[in-house]
Amino acid sequence: MTAQPAGRAMDLLRFATAGSVDDGKSTLIGRLLLDSKAIFADQLEAVESTSRSRGYDYTDLALLTDGLRSEREQGITIDVAYRYFATPNRKFIIADTPGHVQYTRNMVTGASTADLGLVLVDARQGLTEQSRRHAVILSLLRVPHLVLAVNKMDLVDFDQAVYQRIHEEFTSFATKLTIPDLTIIPISALQGDNVVTRSEHTPWYAGPSLLHHLEHVHVASDRDLVDTRFPVQYVVRPKSDVHHDYRGYAGRVAGGVLKPGDDVLVLPSGFTSTIVAIDLFETEIDEAFPPMSVTIRLADDLDVSRGDMICRQQNAPEPAQDIDAMVCWMTNAPLRARQKLSIKHTTRTGRAMVKNIQYRLDVNTLHRDQEAHELGLNEIGRVQLRTQVPLLADPYSKNRTTGSFILVDEATGVTVGAGMIN
Amino acid sequence: MPDRTATPATVPAAHADYRLSQLDELEAESLHIFREVAAEFEKPVLMFSGGKDSIVMMRLAERAFYPAKIPFPVLQVDTGFDFPEVLQTRDNWVNRLGVRLIVASVEQAIADGVVVDDGKTSRNRLQIGTLLHAIEEEGFTAAFGGGRRDEEKARAKERVYSHRDEFGQWDPKMQRPELWDLYNGRIRAGEHMRIFPLSNWTELDIWHYLGRERIEIPSIYFSHQRRVFTRDGMLLSEDENNPLRRGEEVTERTVRFRTVGDLTLTGCVESGAATIDEIIDEISIATLTERGATRGDDRFSEAAMEDRKREGYF
């Protein structure tokens, strides 16, 4: 961990990795953590001693991320683990997920908040079903930046032809997906080539090292700064002597830039008003943009409550009860037509019924199975829902916040599905 | 008293490029979590230990609902072995914010037979039963904690909304998927949720934030003279509740605490860091995690934290 230089703001990048032990993902993460000094001596010692007691002749860096006892016993990563490191310019949050098909739901979870997805391939094997699946999931979740790390280049003598072949194959595959920004980097996680600094072994590669790319990839413009969306989360009413008439709408900006003086529309009521002030604690600020949490005051005394949306008259989502979405199913009992569930979309909670399942998507081949009548655990498909309350939604491709929802089992309270609105 | 507040790490940017600093983004995420819980849960409570993390929690709660008061009470588990400086800071905060303070005392829980003091179990461990009893007694449905995922491997996989069954237990294999910022707060009667708004903060983020916000924290975090002795490789405070064992010798040293907990188990480190800036410099080159360095309770086994968490620890 490096101290933050005074007077200079450091920003944040969230990235998701997926993969199994064999493709060197844990070694790569271990190296990023080690080289950025995010691993402490006692953590490294614990991992070294466990490796020794298991009779390994190497330090198993996977032990750093495999946190739960059941995982350590089984030697697999079964959940999403979050890891943190920082360089002088940027703080990084890694959502580290297992790569096998039976953990698709974990990958979806990790990708849901990611600005960037990191997919690893073994240079000796080239693209596998697994690496294609990871790219498909990152694309479905609209992760704006994708890095394909061609790992174990040391085992193919840093042969440019090997890199070139994988590069071409992946680029051609990626045309079927939505990947706004793709970077392909030849690395050796074990030996550190092109991880932190550019390697002498790959003179034919002109691009950045992995860490350099992670530090400089521009993510602020990935958010929607045009379409104003402010889901009201909580109404602040102090009712104290000093703030007797204060009425503020607290929430997190989901899209657009809000400013005092803006004319706004409140949905679903359709009332219009003007923003008087935007409060951030004791300060009134000039503008609010995603992902800021602020409190908005309006000129008129309207009946606005949690679940409402503040937007612009010329630019507002169409309230809809018929929802068409890609759904990732996350529980053992399958999703079927007529099923009733609880749905949470922005700050709005209601009930939803499954009207039909249009198709099941094979995340390995992109084949659409139109005959599918249900979605099982870890399966993804196109589903039509009818909601009891209208959702103030945008297509997920336009806005990841107002385009996403979760489905909750009403009996057990468990989150059973994740949806992305078409 | 020396001015211990740090020089602001960031200048409020003219957001020409619509970028937030990492502290602003972490704060925005935490404020969202506080408001979500206040909106969706019937009876939340903020667990307050007096440590720097729970002080940041108080600050975030204050900011989330301003200019209204924090809409839930504060709960502290008093081990009877708390540092007096910590209790002083707690009282200052609670008075300033005008919130209700509930103190669940381990001593009282022992006297009432809620937990059993067999002389071998640490106060830290007895806190668990005391805490669960308090949550049950008052009927709290959500309890905010200051846990961070960078602290420990088991925490690295814990959700922001962490479900507890009717026995207050955490089942790491039954965790709910947590996607986007759509938190699922659904619980059944008798169950409750632990909420961790600082999940994505690191120790360094906490210090940068304390410096930026110029927040009051207990003085024992800063360098001071203290009578200490060495036990299990840690420097512990001389105290009537912490009798010396054979061969242990008290010396006076210049120390500070990196975490605060039960004073019989919480070690200090030799340090001359007297301001937040100096602490940040010190942590930036530290080689041991704060828990590994100074918390006896986490050292007993590789899975120590996971075991305590399953039972209902913070």
HADDOCK unambig.tbl for C-alpha pairs under 7 A between the chains (distance, minus, plus):
assign (segid A and resid 1 and name CA) (segid B and resid 284 and name CA) 5.81 0.50 0.50
assign (segid A and resid 2 and name CA) (segid B and resid 284 and name CA) 5.60 0.50 0.50
assign (segid A and resid 3 and name CA) (segid B and resid 281 and name CA) 6.81 0.50 0.50
assign (segid A and resid 3 and name CA) (segid B and resid 284 and name CA) 5.57 0.50 0.50
assign (segid A and resid 6 and name CA) (segid B and resid 9 and name CA) 4.99 0.50 0.50
assign (segid A and resid 6 and name CA) (segid B and resid 10 and name CA) 6.77 0.50 0.50
assign (segid A and resid 7 and name CA) (segid B and resid 9 and name CA) 5.51 0.50 0.50
assign (segid A and resid 7 and name CA) (segid B and resid 10 and name CA) 4.91 0.50 0.50
assign (segid A and resid 7 and name CA) (segid B and resid 11 and name CA) 6.04 0.50 0.50
assign (segid A and resid 8 and name CA) (segid B and resid 10 and name CA) 5.77 0.50 0.50
assign (segid A and resid 9 and name CA) (segid B and resid 10 and name CA) 5.37 0.50 0.50
assign (segid A and resid 9 and name CA) (segid B and resid 21 and name CA) 5.33 0.50 0.50
assign (segid A and resid 10 and name CA) (segid B and resid 21 and name CA) 5.28 0.50 0.50
assign (segid A and resid 10 and name CA) (segid B and resid 22 and name CA) 5.76 0.50 0.50
assign (segid A and resid 11 and name CA) (segid B and resid 20 and name CA) 6.33 0.50 0.50
assign (segid A and resid 11 and name CA) (segid B and resid 21 and name CA) 4.47 0.50 0.50
assign (segid A and resid 11 and name CA) (segid B and resid 22 and name CA) 4.40 0.50 0.50
assign (segid A and resid 12 and name CA) (segid B and resid 22 and name CA) 4.97 0.50 0.50
assign (segid A and resid 40 and name CA) (segid B and resid 287 and name CA) 5.00 0.50 0.50
assign (segid A and resid 40 and name CA) (segid B and resid 288 and name CA) 5.03 0.50 0.50
assign (segid A and resid 40 and name CA) (segid B and resid 289 and name CA) 5.88 0.50 0.50
assign (segid A and resid 41 and name CA) (segid B and resid 287 and name CA) 5.32 0.50 0.50
assign (segid A and resid 41 and name CA) (segid B and resid 288 and name CA) 5.44 0.50 0.50
assign (segid A and resid 42 and name CA) (segid B and resid 288 and name CA) 5.58 0.50 0.50
assign (segid A and resid 42 and name CA) (segid B and resid 289 and name CA) 6.91 0.50 0.50
assign (segid A and resid 42 and name CA) (segid B and resid 292 and name CA) 6.53 0.50 0.50
assign (segid A and resid 65 and name CA) (segid B and resid 153 and name CA) 6.94 0.50 0.50
assign (segid A and resid 67 and name CA) (segid B and resid 153 and name CA) 4.43 0.50 0.50
assign (segid A and resid 67 and name CA) (segid B and resid 154 and name CA) 4.98 0.50 0.50
assign (segid A and resid 67 and name CA) (segid B and resid 156 and name CA) 7.00 0.50 0.50
assign (segid A and resid 68 and name CA) (segid B and resid 154 and name CA) 5.49 0.50 0.50
assign (segid A and resid 69 and name CA) (segid B and resid 303 and name CA) 6.74 0.50 0.50
assign (segid A and resid 79 and name CA) (segid B and resid 157 and name CA) 6.92 0.50 0.50
assign (segid A and resid 80 and name CA) (segid B and resid 157 and name CA) 6.03 0.50 0.50
assign (segid A and resid 81 and name CA) (segid B and resid 156 and name CA) 5.38 0.50 0.50
assign (segid A and resid 81 and name CA) (segid B and resid 157 and name CA) 4.65 0.50 0.50
assign (segid A and resid 82 and name CA) (segid B and resid 149 and name CA) 6.95 0.50 0.50
assign (segid A and resid 82 and name CA) (segid B and resid 156 and name CA) 5.25 0.50 0.50
assign (segid A and resid 82 and name CA) (segid B and resid 157 and name CA) 6.40 0.50 0.50
assign (segid A and resid 83 and name CA) (segid B and resid 150 and name CA) 6.76 0.50 0.50
assign (segid A and resid 83 and name CA) (segid B and resid 156 and name CA) 6.87 0.50 0.50
assign (segid A and resid 84 and name CA) (segid B and resid 150 and name CA) 6.68 0.50 0.50
assign (segid A and resid 91 and name CA) (segid B and resid 22 and name CA) 6.74 0.50 0.50
assign (segid A and resid 109 and name CA) (segid B and resid 177 and name CA) 6.54 0.50 0.50
assign (segid A and resid 109 and name CA) (segid B and resid 178 and name CA) 6.37 0.50 0.50
assign (segid A and resid 109 and name CA) (segid B and resid 179 and name CA) 5.16 0.50 0.50
assign (segid A and resid 112 and name CA) (segid B and resid 179 and name CA) 5.77 0.50 0.50
assign (segid A and resid 112 and name CA) (segid B and resid 180 and name CA) 5.21 0.50 0.50
assign (segid A and resid 113 and name CA) (segid B and resid 180 and name CA) 5.21 0.50 0.50
assign (segid A and resid 220 and name CA) (segid B and resid 18 and name CA) 6.36 0.50 0.50
assign (segid A and resid 220 and name CA) (segid B and resid 19 and name CA) 5.49 0.50 0.50
assign (segid A and resid 233 and name CA) (segid B and resid 35 and name CA) 6.93 0.50 0.50
assign (segid A and resid 233 and name CA) (segid B and resid 36 and name CA) 6.76 0.50 0.50
assign (segid A and resid 234 and name CA) (segid B and resid 35 and name CA) 6.28 0.50 0.50
assign (segid A and resid 234 and name CA) (segid B and resid 39 and name CA) 6.12 0.50 0.50
assign (segid A and resid 236 and name CA) (segid B and resid 65 and name CA) 6.40 0.50 0.50
assign (segid A and resid 236 and name CA) (segid B and resid 68 and name CA) 6.51 0.50 0.50
assign (segid A and resid 237 and name CA) (segid B and resid 68 and name CA) 6.31 0.50 0.50
assign (segid A and resid 238 and name CA) (segid B and resid 67 and name CA) 6.19 0.50 0.50
assign (segid A and resid 238 and name CA) (segid B and resid 68 and name CA) 3.99 0.50 0.50
assign (segid A and resid 238 and name CA) (segid B and resid 69 and name CA) 6.85 0.50 0.50
assign (segid A and resid 251 and name CA) (segid B and resid 32 and name CA) 6.80 0.50 0.50
assign (segid A and resid 252 and name CA) (segid B and resid 32 and name CA) 6.55 0.50 0.50
assign (segid A and resid 281 and name CA) (segid B and resid 63 and name CA) 5.15 0.50 0.50
assign (segid A and resid 281 and name CA) (segid B and resid 66 and name CA) 5.81 0.50 0.50
assign (segid A and resid 291 and name CA) (segid B and resid 28 and name CA) 6.90 0.50 0.50
assign (segid A and resid 292 and name CA) (segid B and resid 28 and name CA) 5.33 0.50 0.50
assign (segid A and resid 293 and name CA) (segid B and resid 28 and name CA) 4.80 0.50 0.50
assign (segid A and resid 293 and name CA) (segid B and resid 31 and name CA) 6.48 0.50 0.50
assign (segid A and resid 293 and name CA) (segid B and resid 32 and name CA) 6.33 0.50 0.50
assign (segid A and resid 346 and name CA) (segid B and resid 182 and name CA) 6.84 0.50 0.50
assign (segid A and resid 413 and name CA) (segid B and resid 186 and name CA) 5.27 0.50 0.50
assign (segid A and resid 413 and name CA) (segid B and resid 187 and name CA) 6.22 0.50 0.50
assign (segid A and resid 414 and name CA) (segid B and resid 176 and name CA) 6.13 0.50 0.50
assign (segid A and resid 415 and name CA) (segid B and resid 176 and name CA) 5.81 0.50 0.50
assign (segid A and resid 415 and name CA) (segid B and resid 177 and name CA) 6.27 0.50 0.50
assign (segid A and resid 415 and name CA) (segid B and resid 184 and name CA) 6.95 0.50 0.50
